[in-house]
């Protein structure tokens, strides 16, 4: 299934494209964004990091790998990507099926919770999944809050190296029942 366009009250989530590279490069190349991400993300972030990332991910999709990548774009804004959500419906749940980041100027506004809600609807209503796992570095309170507000159940801790030096990550499970049964 192709990555669909998703819309929320304040955001448009559209499939990631190579034309998003300049905005992603500008917003993602920020220690405050990268420090709580797993070490698979390069740091220092290379000058062509966003372009290389997008080309690699689009090639995986073209080769048939089931990955959905959305960029977050504010409604009524300039059309520039301010964040990214990736979702791998059949990934190794140990490291999680979904990852996200948001440009620092947009933090603490509830935008990521809104975007994750749209992706959860896609996962459970369009794809028909029963559950999936998500992870975050233990010290990332904002990421934890997004999970709590979007129906995730805390499972425990796992080991996963992050740029800030932590190896303790929280693992969560989001189920169809918890998502669809929550108060909206």
C-alpha positions in Angstrom: 0.0 0.0 0.0 1.3 3.4 -0.9 1.8 6.0 1.8 -1.4 8.1 1.9 -1.9 11.8 2.5 -3.2 12.2 6.0 -4.7 15.4 7.5 -5.3 16.6 11.0 -6.7 19.9 12.3 -3.3 21.7 12.1 -1.2 19.4 9.9 -0.9 17.8 6.5 1.1 14.5 6.6 2.3 13.9 3.1 4.6 11.2 1.7 8.2 12.2 2.0 9.9 13.3 -1.3 13.4 14.2 -2.4 12.3 17.9 -2.6 11.9 17.8 1.3 15.7 17.4 1.7 16.6 21.1 2.2 13.9 21.6 4.9 14.8 18.3 6.6 18.5 19.1 6.5 17.9 22.5 8.1 15.6 21.3 10.9 17.1 17.9 11.6 20.7 19.0 11.8 20.2 20.0 15.4 21.7 18.4 18.5 18.5 19.0 20.5 16.6 16.9 17.9 19.2 14.2 17.4 20.5 13.6 20.9 17.6 11.4 21.9 17.6 9.4 18.7 19.3 6.0 18.3 22.9 6.0 17.1 21.9 4.7 13.7 21.5 8.4 12.9 24.8 10.0 12.0 26.2 12.8 14.2 27.7 15.2 13.3 25.0 15.2 10.7 26.6 15.3 7.2 25.8 18.2 4.8 24.0 15.8 2.5 22.5 13.8 5.3 18.8 14.5 4.5 19.3 13.8 0.8 21.1 10.5 1.4 18.5 9.5 3.9 15.5 10.3 1.6 17.1 8.6 -1.4 17.9 5.5 0.7 14.4 5.3 2.1 12.7 5.9 -1.3 14.8 3.2 -2.8 13.7 0.7 -0.1 10.1 1.6 -0.8 10.6 1.2 -4.6 12.2 -2.2 -4.0 9.0 -3.3 -2.2 9.9 -2.8 1.5 6.8 -1.8 3.5 7.8 1.6 5.0 5.6 4.6 5.2 7.3 8.0 5.6 5.4 11.2 6.1 6.6 14.7 6.4 4.6 17.0 8.7 3.6 20.3 7.1 1.6 23.0 8.9 -1.8 23.8 7.4 -1.9 27.2 5.9 1.9 27.5 6.3 4.7 27.7 3.8 4.5 24.1 2.7 7.9 23.2 4.3 8.4 19.9 6.2 8.8 20.5 9.9 9.1 16.9 11.0 8.9 13.2 9.9 7.1 10.1 11.0 8.1 6.7 9.7 6.1 3.6 10.2 7.1 0.0 9.4 4.1 -2.2 9.9 6.1 -5.5 10.0 9.3 -4.3 11.6 11.2 -6.0 14.4 9.1 -4.9 17.3 12.1 -4.9 19.6 13.3 -1.6 18.1 9.8 -0.3 17.3 7.7 0.1 14.3 7.4 3.9 14.4 9.8 6.7 14.8 9.4 10.5 14.7 11.0 13.8 15.1 9.8 17.4 15.1 11.7 20.6 14.4 12.6 22.4 17.7 10.5 25.6 17.1 7.4 23.4 17.0 7.9 21.5 20.2 5.4 21.6 23.1 2.4 22.5 20.9 0.8 19.0 20.7 1.6 18.7 17.0 3.3 15.4 17.2 0.5 13.9 19.3 -1.9 15.1 16.5 0.3 13.5 13.8 0.7 10.2 15.6 -3.0 10.0 16.1 -3.5 10.1 12.3 -0.8 7.5 11.8 -2.4 5.2 14.4 -5.7 5.6 12.6 -4.0 4.5 9.4 -2.3 1.5 11.1 -5.5 0.2 12.7 -8.2 1.3 10.3 -6.5 1.1 6.9 -3.9 -1.6 7.5 -5.9 -3.6 10.0 -3.1 -4.2 12.4 -3.8 -5.5 15.8 -0.7 -4.0 17.5 2.7 -2.5 17.1 5.6 -1.5 19.3 7.3 1.9 19.7 10.4 3.0 21.7 12.0 6.1 23.1 15.1 6.9 25.1 14.1 6.8 28.8 14.9 10.5 29.4 12.7 11.8 26.5 9.7 12.9 28.5 8.0 14.6 25.5 8.2 11.4 23.5 6.9 9.4 26.4 3.9 11.8 26.7 3.0 11.4 23.1 2.9 7.6 23.7 0.8 8.0 26.8 -1.6 10.4 25.0 -2.0 8.0 22.0 -2.9 4.8 23.8 0.5 3.1 24.2 1.0 0.7 27.1 4.4 0.6 28.8 6.1 -2.8 28.5 9.5 -2.2 30.1 13.0 -1.3 29.2 15.3 -2.5 26.5 18.9 -1.7 25.6 19.3 0.7 22.7 22.2 3.1 22.2 21.3 6.8 21.8 23.4 9.8 21.0 23.1 11.3 24.4 25.0 8.3 25.8 21.9 6.5 27.2 21.3 2.9 26.4 18.1 2.5 28.4 15.0 2.8 26.2 11.4 2.4 27.0 9.3 0.0 25.0 5.6 0.5 24.4 2.8 -1.4 22.7 -0.1 0.2 20.9 -3.1 -2.1 20.4 -6.1 -1.7 18.2 -8.3 -2.2 21.3 -6.5 0.6 23.3 -6.5 3.0 20.4 -10.1 2.5 19.3 -11.4 2.3 22.8 -9.9 5.5 24.2 -11.9 8.7 24.8 -11.6 11.0 21.8 
